[in-house]
Amino acid sequence: MRRRRFVQTLGASALVWSAGCTEQSDDTTPAFEVSSPAFSSGDTLPPRFTCDGEGVSPPFVIERVPEPTAALAVTAEYDGGVFSQPVFWTLWNVPPETERIPAGLPREPTLDTLGGARQGTQPPNEPGYEPPCPPAGQPYEHRFQVYALGEELSIEGGTEQEEASETIANALIASTRFTVDYTHPAGTDS
């Protein structure tokens, strides 16, 4: 499993590199622009989006989508070391004309309110955003990545997070990443 994740990371890095090269050679292609009203890269993840708060998914604002994007996707993982990148959220098949992914998406495999977008799961949990809850007292890096995909994905809602993440990486056109830190307070029971 760890080797597969390492190979997947290398493959996704190569895809990001090649997508970046394509965009740089064509000045008429608009960049992929995404922001979040909740945080910026380098910030601390607000407790609202963790097990210390409401545990809801964060919002994203889609400002510019490159052509020919067929769907949008989001993944979230925390840095558990070189061979451990636990994925705690996958969202895919968000319509490309979507301007806002709202906070607090329901924990359902398919989201009719978001154009039929689908979410992955980490068994035995429900599908959807699993709020991060790292070991207490240690800072952990969390990465939220928003993707422009070249095709809608045929995987069903409720697919395991790792498989969904791999499928998303294989359909990548462009992506943007938000890296935030979070320290679960010492002395908490979660």
C-alpha positions in Angstrom: 0.0 0.0 0.0 2.8 2.4 0.9 4.7 1.7 -2.3 1.6 2.2 -4.3 1.0 5.6 -2.6 4.7 6.6 -3.2 4.4 5.6 -6.9 1.1 7.4 -7.2 2.6 10.6 -5.6 5.5 10.4 -8.2 3.0 9.9 -11.0 0.8 12.8 -9.8 3.9 15.0 -9.5 4.9 14.2 -13.1 1.3 15.0 -14.3 1.4 18.3 -12.4 4.8 19.2 -13.9 3.7 18.3 -17.5 0.4 20.2 -17.0 2.3 23.2 -15.8 4.6 23.0 -18.9 1.6 22.9 -21.2 0.1 26.0 -19.6 3.3 27.9 -19.6 3.8 27.4 -23.4 0.3 28.8 -24.2 -0.2 32.3 -23.0 -3.9 32.3 -24.0 -4.8 29.5 -21.5 -6.1 31.0 -18.3 -4.5 29.7 -15.1 -6.5 27.6 -12.6 -7.5 29.9 -9.8 -9.1 28.8 -6.6 -9.3 30.4 -3.1 -10.8 29.7 0.2 -12.6 32.2 2.4 -11.6 30.1 5.4 -7.8 30.0 5.0 -4.8 30.6 2.7 -1.8 28.4 2.2 0.5 28.8 5.1 -2.3 29.5 7.6 -3.4 27.4 10.5 -6.4 25.3 9.8 -9.4 26.8 11.7 -10.7 24.4 14.4 -14.1 24.5 12.8 -12.8 22.1 10.2 -11.3 19.7 12.7 -12.5 17.3 15.4 -12.0 20.1 17.9 -14.8 22.1 16.2 -17.8 21.4 14.1 -15.8 19.0 11.9 -17.3 20.4 8.6 -15.7 20.5 5.2 -14.1 23.8 4.2 -15.4 26.1 1.4 -13.6 26.9 -1.9 -14.2 29.6 -4.5 -13.5 28.6 -8.1 -12.3 31.8 -9.8 -10.9 30.5 -13.1 -11.0 27.0 -14.8 -8.7 26.0 -17.7 -10.2 24.5 -20.8 -11.1 21.7 -21.5 -12.1 21.0 -17.9 -14.9 18.4 -17.6 -15.2 18.3 -13.8 -13.6 19.6 -10.6 -12.3 17.5 -7.7 -10.9 18.1 -4.2 -8.6 15.9 -2.1 -7.4 16.4 1.5 -4.6 14.6 3.2 -2.3 15.1 6.2 1.4 14.5 6.2 2.2 11.4 8.2 5.7 11.1 6.9 7.3 10.0 3.6 5.2 6.8 3.2 2.1 7.9 5.0 -0.2 10.4 3.5 -3.6 9.6 4.9 -6.4 10.9 2.7 -9.4 12.2 4.7 -11.5 13.7 2.0 -12.2 13.1 -1.7 -14.8 15.0 -3.7 -15.1 14.6 -7.5 -17.4 15.2 -10.5 -18.2 18.8 -9.3 -19.5 20.5 -12.5 -16.8 22.8 -14.1 -19.1 25.8 -14.0 -19.3 25.7 -10.2 -18.2 28.9 -8.7 -18.4 27.9 -5.0 -18.0 24.7 -3.1 -19.8 25.5 0.2 -18.6 24.6 3.7 -20.3 21.8 5.5 -21.1 19.4 2.7 -23.4 16.6 3.9 -21.8 13.2 4.5 -23.4 11.5 1.6 -21.9 9.5 -1.3 -23.7 11.7 -4.0 -24.4 15.4 -3.5 -27.4 16.4 -5.6 -27.0 20.0 -4.3 -23.6 20.1 -6.0 -24.6 18.8 -9.4 -24.3 15.1 -8.5 -20.7 15.4 -7.2 -19.5 12.3 -5.4 -17.5 11.8 -2.2 -15.3 9.0 -1.0 -15.2 7.2 2.3 -12.7 5.7 4.7 -14.4 2.6 6.1 -16.0 2.2 8.5 -16.9 5.9 8.4 -19.6 7.5 6.4 -18.7 9.0 3.0 -17.6 12.6 3.0 -15.2 14.9 4.9 -13.6 13.1 7.9 -12.4 16.0 10.1 -8.7 15.7 10.9 -7.8 14.8 14.4 -4.0 14.3 14.7 -2.2 13.2 17.8 -2.4 15.9 20.5 0.4 18.4 20.9 2.2 17.9 17.6 1.8 20.2 14.5 0.6 18.3 11.4 0.6 19.6 7.8 -2.7 19.3 6.0 -3.0 19.6 2.2 -6.2 20.5 0.4 -5.8 20.2 -3.4 -8.4 21.3 -5.9 -8.2 19.8 -9.4 -9.4 20.5 -12.9 -10.1 17.2 -14.5 -10.1 16.3 -18.2 -13.0 13.9 -17.8 -15.8 13.0 -15.4 -14.9 10.0 -13.3 -16.9 6.8 -13.6 -16.3 5.7 -9.9 -19.3 5.6 -7.6 -19.8 7.8 -4.6 -18.6 6.0 -1.4 -15.5 4.6 -3.2 -12.6 4.3 -0.7 -10.5 7.5 -0.4 -7.2 6.1 -1.7 -8.8 4.6 -4.9 -10.7 7.8 -5.5 -7.6 9.9 -5.0 -5.6 7.8 -7.5 -8.4 8.1 -10.1 -8.6 11.8 -9.6 -4.8 12.1 -10.1 -5.0 10.1 -13.4 -7.5 12.6 -14.9 -5.6 15.8 -13.9 -5.4 18.8 -16.1 -4.3 21.4 -13.5 -4.4 21.7 -9.7 -3.8 24.1 -6.9 -2.8 23.3 -3.3 -3.5 24.8 0.1 -1.0 23.7 2.8 -2.1 24.5 6.4 -0.9 23.4 9.8 -3.0 22.2 12.7 -2.1 21.2 16.2 -4.7 19.2 18.1 -4.5 20.7 21.7 -2.8 18.6 24.3 -5.0 17.2 27.0 -8.0 16.6 24.7 -9.7 13.2 24.6 -10.5 13.1 20.8 
